[in-house]
C-alpha cells in the first residue's frame, strides 16, 4: 500500500535560525576619536556662525541694546548699491584668482610634461610655489611697492618707451581692481601648477606613449590625455582659488583699503568696515552670512567637476 505524503501547508516559510555568536558591537569608540575635532569645529565655527545669523536679525551697534529687525538687514543689503558692487567685485576677482591661474597652470603643465628631464625644473617649480608660503601681508606690501608711481612696473614701461601708459595703478579707478586681481593670479599659479603636476604623475604613461605613437602633438596629447586625467585636480584648484577670491580681505586691505572710492571694496572688507568702523554690526553679520552661503553654493557647483570615481 502506497504511503501518502501529507500536503505542505501554505504560508510563509519559517526563517532560518540566526547563527549564534557575539553580535557585532557598534563602533562607538570611533566617535571618541572624532570628539575633539567635532568640539573644535562646533566651538570655533558652527557656534560663531549660528551667532552671526542671530545677530544679523538685529539692528545693533555692538554696544547698546539691539533692536529686532528680522530680515531687514538682508533687505537693506539687497537694495544697497555699495553692497551689490562689493559682491560684483568679488565675482570679478574670481576671473583673476581662479580662472587665470588655472588656465596658465594648465599651459605650463602641458609644456613641463614634455620637459621632464629639463635641468632646473625643480627650482622652477619651487619659485612658482613660493608665493604660497609667503604671508599674504608681505605679498601685498611687495606689490604695493611695485605698483607705486616710481615703482618697478612704471620704470619698465618707461624703459621700453611706454611712458604714456604709466600711472598710479592702485589709485586709478579703472586699474585698481585688475591690479589687485593680478596679484591674486601671481599667488594662485604656483598652487595650481603643483596640483596639476602631481596629477600628471598619476596618469598612466602608456596613454601618453599610445598618443605619441598615433602622431599626437602637444595640444592633441594635452586635450586627449592630460586634461581628462586632471579633472580631480582641476576641481580642487578651482575650489581653493574661488573661495580665496570670494573671501579675500588682507590683500585688498593692505593695497587699496577698498579705494579709490569703493572701486575695490569686497564683501569681507565691507563687513569689517561696518562692524568695527561704522557700528553696523547687524548689517556686517548679514553680509558675512550671505558671503558664507555664496561660498558654499559655489563650492558645491565646482565639486560637480570632480570625477565620480574620486567622490567615494
Secondary structure, 3 states (H helix, E strand, C coil): CCCCCCCCCCCCCCCCCCCCCCCCCCCCHHHHHHHHHHHHHHHHHHHHHHHHHHHCCEECCCCCCCEECCCHHHHHHHHCHHHHHHHHHHHHHHHHHHHHHHHHHHHHHHHHHHCCCCCCHHHHHHHHHHHHHCCHHHHHHHHHHHCCCCCHHHHHHHHCCCHHHCCCCCCCCCCHHHHHHHHHHHHHHHHHHHHHHHHHHHCCHHHHHHHHHCCCCHHHHHHHHHHHHCHHHHHHHHHHHHHHHHCCCHHHHHHCCCCCCCCCCCHHHHHHHHHHCCCCHHHHHHHHHHHHHHHHHHHHHHHHHCCHHHCC
